[in-house]
Amino acid sequence: METSYIFEMDNELGERCEVVTKFDADSLGRFEGFTRIYSDKPLFSEDLAHLEQFVVQGKDKWVTKR
C-alpha cells in the first residue's frame, strides 16, 4: 500500500526541514521501503541514515492511500 508521512526534523547543519516521504507498507502496516523523499532543505547522508527510524516512530500519523 502506498503510504505517506510528513514531519519536521533538523538536518545535519541544524536547519529545520519539512520532510515528505512516500513509501510502501504491507497489509500489516510494516514499512517496506521508500518510493519518494522530498525536503524543503537539503538532507545529507547522516540525515538519510536515520530517516527510516523517524518514519517508523511516526507510524500513528501515516496516511495510507487505498
JOSUL-V469534 format. One line per field, one symbol per residue. ss: DSSP state (H for helix, E for strand, L for the rest). phi: phi as a letter, one per 40 degrees, with the letter a starting at -180 (. if undefined). psi: psi as a letter, one per 20 degrees, with the letter a starting at -180 (. if undefined). A space follows every 10 residues. Layout:
ss = ???
phi = ???
psi = ???
This chain:
ss = LEEEEEEEEE LLLLLEEEEE EEEEELLLLL EEEEEEEEEL LLLLHHHHHL HHHHHHHLHH HLEEEL
phi = .cbbababac cdcgccbcbb bbacbcccgc dbhcbabbbc bcbbdccccb cdccccccdc bcbbcb
psi = ppqqpprqrp ahjjppqppp qprqqaijkp piqqhqppqi rqprhhghhj ghggghhjhi jqppp.
